[in-house]
Amino acid sequence: MVMPAVYNQPLVEVKNVSLHFSAVEAVRDVSFCVSEGNIFGLVGSDGAGKSTLLRMIATMIPPSAGDINISSLNVVRERRKIKKIIGYMPQRFGLYQDLTVEENINFFLDIFNIPKAEKQKRKEKYLGFSNLLPFTDRLAGNLSGGMKQKLGLACVLVHEPRLLILDEPTNGVDPVSRHEFWEILGSMKREGMTILVSTAYLDEGERCDELGLMHNAVLLTKAAPAAIRGSFDTLEDAIVERIKEVDKELTNDTFRL
């Protein structure tokens, strides 16, 4: 089981993090914390640096500057320890298309060295959460897009990480499957899991405890969805207006040079 959360304690601490690819600044001086037991969402324009930031937190890429700590462990110096307590699901999760649903989850149970006595229990739990138990004999390649994403999530969850990192997991998925996916995330949060997720859908952003708005490699703001929405009718209206303001300021600064 996921360990009970100590609420309001930061599990993730990102401090003045930047990443450069040659002359390209992918992430610039980003700082924020994620409280244990919360869902933290990253939203913003395409190319803003959300995926790159998540890959750094997931220990996939070392930052060019700054520090990232998860449960007081540094993602660069203590990468091996961190990998045991996180689950990372990229936009294109590596399911084996020619294996069945059951064979895929069995593979990940083995990869994570789940004890034999626990394997069946966890398989039933996470395939049950994902409504995939009736499809255990179906090839992963024959699943719908939404079912593939739910199977990917089930495979990531089998080692019951403290921190779940998801990079636009519902992108291109139908509305019903998106709703079911977020129902699973809600269940995991109630069990004490901390979730860090990027999303292109602002109705999903409304379901987060906090949101970070990124644009042009910078974290513009971090607050509860209602605080970001403010007096605007929708969260989308508020975010579009904020991005327009920033772009206008950049344009004006350029003309002054």
TORNUVO-332921 format. One record per residue: residue in one letter; x, z, y of N, C-alpha, C, CB in turn; residue number from 1. Coordinates in steps of 0.1 Angstrom, whole numbers, plus 5000, padded with zeros to 4 digits. Glycine has a CB too. Example, Ala and Ser with C-alpha at 12.3 -4.5 7.8 and 13.67 -1.06 7.14 Angstrom:
2
A_5132_5078_4943_5123_5078_4955_5132_5078_4967_5113_5090_4955_1 .
S_5128_5071_4978_5137_5071_4989_5129_5079_5000_5141_5057_4994_2 .
***
This chain:
257
M_5008_5000_4988_5000_5000_5000_5009_5000_5013_4990_5012_5000_1 .
V_5003_4995_5023_5010_4995_5036_5011_5010_5041_5003_4986_5047_2 .
M_5022_5014_5046_5024_5027_5051_5014_5030_5062_5038_5030_5055_3 .
P_5008_5042_5063_5000_5045_5075_5008_5044_5088_4994_5059_5073_4 .
A_5001_5038_5098_5008_5036_5110_5008_5049_5119_5000_5025_5118_5 .
V_5019_5050_5126_5020_5061_5136_5017_5054_5149_5035_5067_5137_6 .
Y_5004_5055_5153_4999_5047_5164_5005_5050_5177_4984_5049_5165_7 .
N_5006_5039_5185_5012_5039_5198_5027_5041_5199_5005_5050_5206_8 .
Q_5033_5041_5187_5048_5041_5187_5052_5026_5186_5053_5050_5175_9 .
P_5062_5022_5193_5067_5008_5192_5074_5005_5179_5076_5005_5204_10 .
L_5069_4996_5172_5076_4991_5160_5085_4980_5163_5065_4986_5149_11 .
V_5081_4971_5173_5090_4960_5177_5094_4962_5192_5082_4947_5175_12 .
E_5107_4961_5195_5112_4962_5208_5120_4950_5211_5120_4975_5210_13 .
V_5116_4942_5221_5123_4930_5225_5128_4933_5239_5114_4917_5225_14 .
K_5142_4933_5241_5148_4937_5253_5156_4926_5259_5156_4949_5251_15 .
N_5152_4920_5270_5159_4910_5278_5165_4899_5269_5170_4917_5285_16 .
V_5157_4893_5260_5161_4883_5251_5161_4869_5256_5152_4884_5238_17 .
S_5171_4862_5254_5172_4848_5258_5178_4840_5247_5181_4846_5271_18 .
L_5175_4827_5246_5181_4818_5236_5183_4804_5243_5172_4816_5224_19 .
H_5195_4799_5241_5199_4786_5247_5203_4777_5235_5211_4788_5257_20 .
F_5198_4765_5236_5202_4754_5227_5210_4744_5236_5190_4747_5220_21 .
S_5223_4744_5236_5231_4736_5245_5226_4739_5260_5230_4721_5242_22 .
A_5221_4729_5266_5217_4731_5280_5202_4735_5281_5219_4718_5288_23 .
V_5195_4736_5270_5181_4739_5270_5179_4754_5269_5174_4731_5259_24 .
E_5172_4760_5278_5168_4774_5277_5155_4775_5271_5168_4780_5292_25 .
A_5155_4779_5258_5142_4780_5250_5134_4793_5253_5145_4779_5235_26 .
V_5141_4804_5255_5135_4817_5258_5144_4823_5269_5134_4826_5246_27 .
R_5137_4828_5280_5145_4834_5291_5141_4848_5294_5143_4825_5303_28 .
D_5150_4857_5291_5149_4871_5296_5136_4878_5293_5152_4872_5311_29 .
V_5132_4877_5280_5118_4882_5276_5120_4896_5271_5112_4873_5265_30 .
S_5111_4905_5276_5110_4919_5271_5096_4923_5269_5117_4928_5282_31 .
F_5093_4930_5257_5080_4936_5255_5082_4944_5242_5070_4925_5253_32 .
C_5072_4953_5240_5071_4961_5228_5058_4959_5221_5073_4976_5232_33 .
V_5058_4961_5208_5045_4960_5200_5043_4974_5194_5046_4949_5190_34 .
S_5032_4980_5197_5029_4994_5191_5026_4992_5176_5018_5000_5199_35 .
E_5030_5002_5169_5027_5002_5154_5012_5002_5152_5034_5014_5147_36 .
G_5007_4994_5143_4993_4994_5140_4984_4985_5148_4987_5007_5140_37 .
N_4991_4977_5158_4984_4968_5167_4986_4954_5163_4989_4970_5181_38 .
I_4977_4946_5168_4978_4931_5167_4983_4926_5181_4965_4924_5163_39 .
F_4994_4920_5181_5000_4915_5194_5000_4900_5193_5014_4920_5197_40 .
G_4993_4893_5203_4992_4878_5202_5001_4872_5213_4978_4874_5204_41 .
L_5007_4861_5210_5015_4853_5219_5007_4840_5222_5029_4849_5214_42 .
V_5003_4837_5234_4996_4825_5238_5004_4818_5249_4982_4829_5242_43 .
G_5000_4806_5252_5006_4798_5263_5007_4784_5259_5020_4804_5265_44 .
S_5014_4777_5268_5015_4762_5267_5024_4758_5256_5020_4756_5280_45 .
D_5022_4745_5251_5031_4740_5241_5045_4740_5246_5026_4726_5236_46 .
G_5055_4743_5238_5069_4743_5242_5073_4754_5250_5071_4730_5249_47 .
A_5065_4765_5251_5067_4776_5260_5078_4785_5254_5055_4784_5262_48 .
G_5081_4784_5241_5091_4793_5235_5085_4803_5225_5099_4800_5245_49 .
K_5072_4802_5222_5066_4812_5213_5072_4811_5199_5051_4809_5213_50 .
S_5072_4799_5193_5078_4798_5179_5092_4803_5179_5076_4784_5174_51 .
T_5100_4799_5189_5114_4803_5189_5115_4818_5190_5121_4796_5201_52 .
L_5107_4824_5198_5108_4839_5199_5104_4846_5186_5098_4844_5210_53 .
L_5094_4840_5179_5090_4846_5167_5101_4844_5156_5077_4840_5162_54 .
R_5107_4833_5156_5118_4831_5146_5130_4841_5149_5123_4816_5147_55 .
M_5132_4844_5162_5143_4854_5164_5138_4868_5159_5146_4855_5180_56 .
I_5126_4871_5162_5121_4884_5157_5121_4885_5142_5107_4887_5162_57 .
A_5119_4874_5135_5119_4873_5120_5133_4871_5115_5110_4861_5116_58 .
T_5143_4873_5123_5157_4872_5119_5162_4858_5115_5160_4882_5107_59 .
M_5154_4848_5118_5158_4834_5115_5169_4829_5124_5146_4825_5115_60 .
I_5169_4833_5137_5178_4828_5147_5183_4840_5155_5171_4817_5156_61 .
P_5196_4841_5157_5201_4852_5165_5199_4849_5180_5216_4855_5162_62 .
P_5195_4858_5188_5194_4855_5203_5207_4853_5209_5187_4867_5210_63 .
S_5207_4845_5220_5219_4843_5228_5223_4855_5236_5218_4830_5237_64 .
A_5213_4862_5240_5215_4875_5248_5203_4884_5245_5216_4871_5263_65 .
G_5205_4897_5248_5195_4907_5246_5194_4913_5232_5181_4901_5249_66 .
D_5185_4922_5230_5184_4928_5217_5169_4928_5212_5189_4943_5218_67 .
I_5168_4928_5199_5155_4929_5192_5156_4940_5181_5150_4915_5186_68 .
N_5148_4950_5182_5148_4960_5172_5134_4961_5165_5152_4974_5178_69 .
I_5134_4963_5152_5122_4965_5144_5124_4978_5137_5119_4953_5134_70 .
S_5115_4988_5139_5117_5001_5133_5131_5006_5136_5113_5001_5118_71 .
S_5136_5005_5148_5149_5009_5152_5161_5002_5145_5150_5024_5150_72 .
L_5158_4991_5138_5168_4983_5131_5171_4971_5140_5164_4980_5117_73 .
N_5183_4967_5142_5186_4955_5150_5186_4943_5141_5200_4957_5156_74 .
V_5179_4932_5147_5177_4920_5138_5189_4913_5135_5167_4911_5146_75 .
V_5200_4915_5142_5212_4908_5139_5221_4916_5130_5220_4904_5152_76 .
R_5223_4928_5134_5233_4937_5127_5227_4942_5114_5237_4949_5135_77 .
E_5213_4944_5113_5207_4950_5101_5196_4940_5095_5201_4963_5105_78 .
R_5200_4928_5095_5191_4917_5091_5186_4920_5077_5197_4904_5092_79 .
R_5194_4923_5068_5191_4925_5054_5180_4936_5052_5203_4928_5045_80 .
K_5182_4947_5059_5172_4958_5059_5158_4954_5064_5177_4970_5066_81 .
I_5159_4946_5075_5147_4942_5082_5138_4933_5073_5150_4935_5095_82 .
K_5145_4924_5066_5138_4914_5058_5129_4921_5047_5148_4905_5051_83 .
K_5132_4933_5044_5124_4941_5034_5111_4946_5040_5132_4952_5028_84 .
I_5110_4947_5053_5099_4953_5059_5090_4944_5067_5103_4965_5068_85 .
I_5094_4931_5067_5086_4921_5075_5081_4910_5065_5095_4915_5086_86 .
G_5070_4904_5069_5065_4892_5063_5064_4881_5074_5052_4894_5056_87 .
Y_5070_4869_5071_5070_4858_5081_5063_4846_5075_5084_4855_5086_88 .
M_5053_4841_5082_5046_4829_5078_5048_4818_5089_5031_4831_5075_89 .
P_5056_4808_5088_5058_4798_5098_5046_4788_5098_5071_4790_5095_90 .
Q_5046_4779_5107_5035_4770_5109_5033_4762_5096_5037_4760_5121_91 .
R_5044_4758_5090_5043_4751_5077_5048_4759_5066_5050_4737_5077_92 .
F_5040_4767_5059_5045_4776_5049_5048_4769_5036_5034_4787_5047_93 .
G_5059_4773_5029_5064_4766_5018_5057_4768_5005_5078_4769_5016_94 .
L_5044_4764_5004_5037_4765_4991_5043_4754_4982_5022_4764_4993_95 .
Y_5042_4756_4969_5046_4746_4959_5033_4738_4955_5053_4752_4947_96 .
Q_5032_4726_4960_5020_4718_4959_5016_4715_4944_5021_4705_4967_97 .
D_5026_4714_4936_5023_4710_4922_5022_4723_4913_5035_4702_4916_98 .
L_5021_4735_4919_5018_4747_4912_5004_4751_4915_5028_4758_4915_99 .
T_4998_4759_4906_4984_4764_4909_4985_4776_4918_4978_4768_4896_100 .
V_4973_4780_4923_4972_4791_4932_4979_4803_4925_4957_4795_4935_101 .
E_4976_4806_4912_4981_4817_4905_4996_4816_4903_4974_4819_4891_102 .
E_5001_4804_4900_5015_4802_4898_5023_4804_4911_5018_4788_4893_103 .
N_5017_4800_4922_5023_4802_4935_5025_4817_4938_5016_4796_4947_104 .
I_5014_4825_4937_5015_4839_4940_5023_4846_4930_5001_4845_4940_105 .
N_5024_4842_4917_5033_4848_4907_5047_4846_4911_5030_4842_4894_106 .
F_5050_4834_4917_5064_4831_4921_5068_4841_4932_5065_4817_4926_107 .
F_5059_4843_4942_5063_4853_4953_5063_4867_4948_5053_4851_4964_108 .
L_5055_4871_4939_5056_4884_4933_5070_4886_4926_5045_4886_4922_109 .
D_5075_4876_4920_5088_4877_4914_5099_4877_4924_5090_4865_4904_110 .
I_5098_4868_4934_5108_4868_4945_5110_4881_4951_5104_4857_4955_111 .
F_5098_4888_4954_5099_4901_4961_5101_4913_4951_5086_4903_4968_112 .
N_5104_4910_4938_5107_4920_4928_5096_4931_4928_5120_4926_4931_113 .
I_5083_4926_4928_5072_4936_4926_5072_4941_4912_5059_4929_4930_114 .
P_5071_4954_4910_5071_4960_4897_5060_4955_4888_5070_4975_4897_115 .
K_5063_4953_4875_5053_4947_4866_5040_4954_4867_5058_4947_4852_116 .
A_5040_4968_4868_5028_4975_4868_5019_4973_4880_5031_4990_4867_117 .
E_5025_4967_4891_5018_4965_4903_5014_4950_4905_5027_4968_4915_118 .
K_5019_4941_4897_5017_4927_4899_5002_4923_4899_5025_4919_4889_119 .
Q_4996_4926_4888_4982_4922_4886_4973_4928_4897_4977_4926_4873_120 .
K_4976_4941_4900_4968_4948_4911_4969_4941_4924_4972_4962_4912_121 .
R_4981_4937_4928_4983_4931_4941_4978_4916_4941_4998_4931_4945_122 .
K_4980_4910_4930_4975_4896_4929_4959_4896_4931_4978_4890_4915_123 .
E_4952_4905_4924_4938_4906_4926_4934_4910_4940_4932_4915_4915_124 .
K_4942_4919_4946_4938_4924_4959_4939_4912_4969_4948_4935_4963_125 .
Y_4951_4905_4970_4953_4896_4980_4946_4882_4978_4968_4894_4982_126 .
L_4945_4878_4965_4937_4866_4963_4922_4870_4965_4939_4861_4948_127 .
G_4918_4882_4963_4904_4887_4966_4901_4887_4980_4902_4900_4960_128 .
F_4911_4892_4988_4909_4892_5003_4907_4878_5008_4922_4898_5010_129 .
S_4915_4869_5002_4915_4855_5006_4904_4846_5000_4928_4849_5003_130 .
N_4895_4852_4992_4885_4845_4985_4890_4834_4976_4875_4839_4995_131 .
L_4902_4836_4970_4908_4826_4962_4907_4829_4947_4922_4824_4966_132 .
L_4902_4840_4943_4901_4843_4929_4894_4833_4920_4894_4857_4927_133 .
P_4883_4826_4926_4877_4816_4918_4885_4803_4916_4863_4812_4924_134 .
F_4897_4802_4923_4904_4790_4923_4918_4791_4918_4905_4784_4938_135 .
T_4921_4801_4910_4934_4804_4905_4941_4793_4898_4934_4817_4897_136 .
D_4933_4785_4891_4938_4773_4883_4939_4760_4891_4929_4771_4871_137 .
R_4935_4761_4904_4936_4748_4912_4950_4746_4917_4926_4749_4923_138 .
L_4955_4734_4917_4968_4731_4923_4968_4733_4938_4972_4716_4920_139 .
A_4978_4739_4943_4979_4742_4958_4977_4729_4966_4992_4749_4961_140 .
G_4982_4718_4960_4981_4705_4967_4967_4700_4969_4989_4695_4961_141 .
N_4958_4706_4960_4944_4701_4961_4935_4711_4969_4939_4700_4946_142 .
L_4941_4721_4975_4933_4730_4983_4930_4724_4997_4940_4743_4985_143 .
S_4920_4729_5003_4917_4725_5017_4928_4731_5026_4903_4729_5022_144 .
G_4928_4727_5039_4938_4732_5048_4936_4747_5050_4937_4725_5062_145 .
G_4924_4752_5051_4921_4766_5053_4925_4774_5041_4907_4768_5057_146 .
M_4922_4769_5029_4926_4776_5017_4941_4777_5015_4919_4769_5005_147 .
K_4948_4766_5019_4963_4767_5018_4968_4778_5027_4969_4753_5022_148 .
Q_4963_4779_5039_4968_4789_5048_4965_4803_5043_4961_4787_5062_149 .
K_4953_4805_5037_4950_4818_5031_4958_4821_5019_4935_4818_5027_150 .
L_4962_4811_5011_4971_4813_5000_4985_4817_5005_4972_4801_4991_151 .
G_4989_4810_5016_5002_4813_5022_5002_4827_5026_5005_4804_5033_152 .
L_4992_4832_5033_4991_4845_5038_4991_4855_5026_4978_4848_5046_153 .
A_4984_4852_5015_4984_4861_5003_4998_4862_4998_4974_4856_4993_154 .
C_5005_4851_4998_5019_4852_4992_5028_4860_5001_5024_4837_4991_155 .
V_5026_4859_5014_5034_4867_5023_5031_4882_5022_5032_4863_5038_156 .
L_5019_4885_5019_5014_4899_5019_5018_4907_5006_4999_4900_5021_157 .
V_5022_4900_4995_5023_4907_4983_5033_4918_4983_5026_4897_4972_158 .
H_5043_4917_4992_5053_4928_4992_5049_4939_5003_5067_4923_4995_159 .
E_5037_4937_5009_5031_4947_5018_5040_4951_5029_5027_4959_5010_160 .
P_5044_4941_5038_5053_4944_5049_5047_4953_5059_5057_4931_5055_161 .
R_5055_4960_5066_5050_4968_5078_5047_4960_5089_5061_4979_5082_162 .
L_5055_4949_5091_5053_4939_5102_5050_4925_5097_5065_4939_5112_163 .
L_5039_4920_5101_5035_4906_5096_5036_4897_5109_5020_4906_5091_164 .
I_5044_4886_5107_5047_4877_5118_5042_4863_5114_5063_4876_5121_165 .
L_5032_4858_5122_5025_4846_5119_5026_4836_5131_5010_4849_5116_166 .
D_5031_4824_5128_5033_4814_5139_5021_4804_5138_5047_4807_5137_167 .
E_5012_4805_5147_5000_4796_5147_4994_4793_5133_5004_4783_5154_168 .
P_4990_4804_5126_4986_4802_5112_4973_4794_5110_4985_4815_5106_169 .
T_4965_4793_5121_4952_4787_5119_4952_4773_5126_4941_4796_5124_170 .
N_4963_4768_5130_4963_4756_5138_4958_4744_5129_4978_4752_5142_171 .
G_4947_4738_5134_4941_4727_5127_4932_4731_5116_4952_4718_5121_172 .
V_4929_4744_5114_4920_4748_5104_4906_4749_5109_4925_4763_5099_173 .
D_4896_4746_5100_4882_4746_5104_4877_4760_5109_4873_4741_5093_174 .
P_4867_4761_5118_4863_4774_5124_4859_4784_5113_4851_4771_5132_175 .
V_4853_4780_5102_4849_4791_5092_4861_4797_5086_4840_4784_5081_176 .
S_4871_4788_5082_4883_4793_5076_4891_4802_5086_4892_4782_5071_177 .
R_4891_4798_5099_4898_4806_5109_4891_4820_5110_4897_4799_5123_178 .
H_4878_4820_5110_4871_4833_5110_4875_4842_5098_4856_4831_5111_179 .
E_4875_4836_5086_4879_4843_5074_4893_4848_5075_4877_4834_5062_180 .
F_4902_4840_5080_4916_4843_5081_4918_4856_5090_4924_4832_5087_181 .
W_4910_4856_5101_4911_4867_5110_4904_4880_5104_4905_4864_5123_182 .
E_4894_4878_5096_4889_4889_5089_4899_4896_5080_4876_4885_5080_183 .
I_4907_4888_5073_4918_4893_5065_4928_4901_5074_4926_4882_5058_184 .
L_4932_4895_5085_4941_4902_5094_4935_4916_5099_4944_4894_5107_185 .
G_4922_4916_5102_4915_4928_5106_4916_4939_5095_4901_4926_5109_186 .
S_4914_4934_5082_4915_4943_5071_4930_4949_5070_4912_4936_5058_187 .
M_4940_4941_5072_4953_4945_5071_4957_4955_5082_4963_4933_5071_188 .
K_4951_4952_5094_4953_4962_5105_4947_4975_5102_4947_4956_5118_189 .
R_4936_4975_5096_4929_4988_5093_4937_4996_5082_4915_4986_5087_190 .
E_4945_4989_5074_4954_4995_5065_4967_5000_5071_4957_4986_5053_191 .
G_4969_4997_5084_4981_5002_5091_4991_4992_5094_4987_5013_5083_192 .
M_4989_4979_5090_4999_4969_5093_4999_4965_5107_4996_4957_5084_193 .
T_5012_4962_5112_5014_4957_5126_5015_4942_5125_5026_4963_5132_194 .
I_5008_4935_5134_5008_4920_5133_5012_4914_5146_4993_4916_5129_195 .
L_5021_4905_5145_5026_4897_5157_5022_4882_5154_5041_4899_5159_196 .
V_5014_4876_5162_5009_4863_5159_5009_4854_5171_4995_4864_5153_197 .
S_5012_4842_5170_5010_4832_5181_4998_4824_5177_5023_4823_5183_198 .
T_4991_4820_5187_4978_4812_5185_4976_4802_5196_4967_4821_5182_199 .
A_4970_4791_5192_4966_4781_5202_4951_4783_5206_4968_4767_5197_200 .
Y_4944_4793_5199_4930_4795_5201_4927_4808_5208_4922_4795_5187_201 .
L_4922_4807_5220_4920_4819_5228_4909_4828_5224_4918_4815_5243_202 .
D_4899_4823_5215_4890_4832_5209_4897_4841_5200_4879_4824_5202_203 .
E_4908_4836_5193_4916_4845_5185_4924_4855_5194_4926_4837_5177_204 .
G_4928_4850_5206_4935_4859_5215_4927_4871_5219_4939_4852_5227_205 .
E_4913_4869_5220_4904_4880_5223_4904_4891_5212_4890_4875_5225_206 .
R_4908_4888_5200_4908_4897_5189_4921_4905_5188_4906_4890_5176_207 .
C_4930_4903_5197_4943_4910_5197_4942_4923_5206_4954_4901_5202_208 .
D_4950_4933_5203_4950_4945_5211_4957_4942_5224_4957_4956_5203_209 .
E_4968_4934_5223_4975_4930_5235_4979_4915_5234_4988_4938_5237_210 .
L_4981_4909_5245_4985_4895_5246_4998_4893_5255_4974_4885_5251_211 .
G_5007_4884_5250_5018_4880_5259_5016_4866_5262_5031_4883_5252_212 .
L_5016_4862_5275_5014_4849_5280_5027_4843_5283_5004_4848_5292_213 .
M_5031_4832_5276_5044_4825_5278_5042_4811_5284_5052_4824_5265_214 .
H_5051_4808_5293_5051_4795_5299_5065_4791_5303_5041_4794_5311_215 .
N_5070_4779_5300_5084_4775_5304_5094_4785_5300_5084_4772_5319_216 .
A_5094_4791_5288_5104_4800_5282_5103_4814_5288_5117_4794_5285_217 .
V_5093_4817_5296_5092_4830_5303_5080_4837_5298_5093_4828_5318_218 .
L_5080_4850_5297_5068_4858_5294_5062_4862_5308_5072_4871_5286_219 .
L_5051_4855_5311_5045_4857_5324_5038_4871_5326_5035_4846_5327_220 .
T_5032_4875_5315_5024_4888_5316_5022_4893_5302_5011_4886_5324_221 .
K_5020_4906_5301_5017_4913_5288_5006_4923_5291_5029_4919_5281_222 .
A_4994_4922_5285_4983_4931_5288_4972_4929_5277_4978_4929_5302_223 .
A_4962_4938_5278_4951_4936_5269_4943_4924_5273_4941_4949_5270_224 .
P_4937_4917_5264_4929_4904_5268_4920_4906_5280_4921_4900_5256_225 .
A_4913_4917_5280_4903_4920_5291_4910_4921_5304_4895_4932_5288_226 .
A_4922_4927_5305_4930_4928_5317_4935_4914_5322_4942_4937_5315_227 .
I_4939_4906_5312_4944_4892_5316_4932_4884_5321_4950_4885_5304_228 .
R_4920_4885_5314_4908_4878_5318_4904_4882_5332_4897_4880_5308_229 .
G_4904_4895_5335_4901_4899_5349_4887_4895_5353_4911_4894_5359_230 .
S_4886_4889_5365_4873_4885_5370_4868_4871_5366_4873_4886_5385_231 .
F_4877_4865_5358_4873_4851_5353_4863_4852_5342_4886_4844_5348_232 .
D_4855_4841_5341_4845_4841_5331_4850_4841_5316_4836_4828_5332_233 .
T_4862_4834_5314_4868_4834_5301_4883_4836_5302_4865_4820_5294_234 .
L_4888_4840_5290_4903_4841_5290_4910_4828_5292_4907_4847_5276_235 .
E_4904_4817_5287_4910_4804_5290_4911_4801_5304_4902_4793_5282_236 .
D_4900_4804_5312_4900_4801_5327_4912_4809_5333_4887_4805_5333_237 .
A_4913_4822_5329_4923_4830_5335_4937_4825_5332_4922_4845_5330_238 .
I_4940_4821_5320_4953_4817_5316_4956_4803_5322_4954_4816_5301_239 .
V_4947_4794_5323_4950_4781_5329_4953_4783_5344_4937_4772_5327_240 .
E_4945_4792_5351_4948_4794_5365_4962_4800_5367_4937_4803_5371_241 .
R_4965_4810_5358_4978_4816_5360_4990_4806_5358_4980_4828_5349_242 .
I_4988_4797_5348_4999_4787_5346_5000_4777_5358_4996_4780_5333_243 .
K_4988_4774_5363_4988_4765_5375_4995_4771_5387_4973_4761_5379_244 .
E_4993_4784_5389_4999_4791_5400_5014_4791_5398_4994_4806_5400_245 .
V_5019_4794_5386_5033_4794_5383_5039_4780_5385_5036_4799_5369_246 .
D_5033_4770_5380_5038_4756_5382_5038_4752_5397_5029_4746_5374_247 .
K_5028_4757_5404_5028_4754_5419_5039_4760_5426_5014_4758_5425_248 .
E_5042_4773_5422_5053_4780_5428_5066_4773_5425_5053_4795_5423_249 .
L_5068_4769_5413_5080_4762_5409_5082_4749_5417_5081_4759_5394_250 .
T_5071_4742_5419_5071_4729_5427_5075_4732_5441_5058_4722_5426_251 .
N_5069_4742_5447_5072_4745_5461_5087_4750_5463_5063_4757_5466_252 .
D_5092_4757_5453_5106_4762_5453_5115_4750_5452_5109_4771_5442_253 .
T_5112_4740_5444_5120_4728_5443_5121_4720_5456_5114_4719_5432_254 .
F_5109_4719_5463_5109_4711_5476_5117_4718_5486_5094_4710_5480_255 .
R_5119_4732_5485_5126_4739_5495_5141_4737_5494_5123_4754_5494_256 .
L_5145_4733_5481_5160_4732_5479_5166_4720_5486_5162_4730_5464_257 .
***
